[in-house]
Amino acid sequence: MVISSEPAVDPADLLERAYDDAIVYGDIDGETVLHEGPVRILANGWVELPTDRLLSPDAVHHIDTQ
């Protein structure tokens, strides 16, 4: 019998979400668009863009998904 010290599923993978079509806003009024297009929301709240850049949770007000 083989027992692994690694978990079968990474808990962070359960909390992350990916969207192909989203708009990331920096303000409540929706006037400041930080990004349009695919995004991945990481378990720690940071938003990963396709260019491998990260947006801080403090910079993002809300995200609309299509």
N, C-alpha and C positions, 0 to 999 in steps of 0.2 A: 504494500500500500504506500502511495506517495502522498505526502502532505506538504502543501505549499505554505510558506510564510506570507505570501502576497494574497490580498483579498481577491475574490473572484470578480468583484465589481468595485470600481473606484467610486466612492460616494459623491465626489465632485461631479462625475458624469451624470448623475441623476438630477443634479440641480442646475446644470447648464442648459441653455436654450439657444437654438440657432434659427434665424429667420432669413429667408431669401429676399424679402422685400419689406424694408422697414424705414421709418424716418425717425431720426434721433434729434430731439429738441433740447435746447439749453435753457429755455425759459417757459414760463407758464402760458404765455400768449401764443406760442408757436411761431414767433417771429425769427428766432435764432435757430436755424437748422444746422446741426453739426455734421450730419451725414445722411445720405439717402442710399439705400441699397442693402446688400446682405450684411448682417451683423451676428455676432455670437455673444450672448450674455453669460459671463463666467459666474461660477458659484460665489465668488467674492464680491460680485456687484460691478466689476469692471466690464466695459463693453469693448470687445475686440472687433476691429475693422478688417476687411480683406487685405489691407496693406500691412498687416501685423502691427498696426498702431493700436494703442489702448486709450479709451476715454475713461476718466475717473468717474466714479459714482457721484462725486460732488459737482462735476461739470454737466451731468445729464439730468434734466428735469423729468422728461418722460420719453417713452418710445411708442410710436404708433406702428402696429404691424398690419400688413395687408393680408 
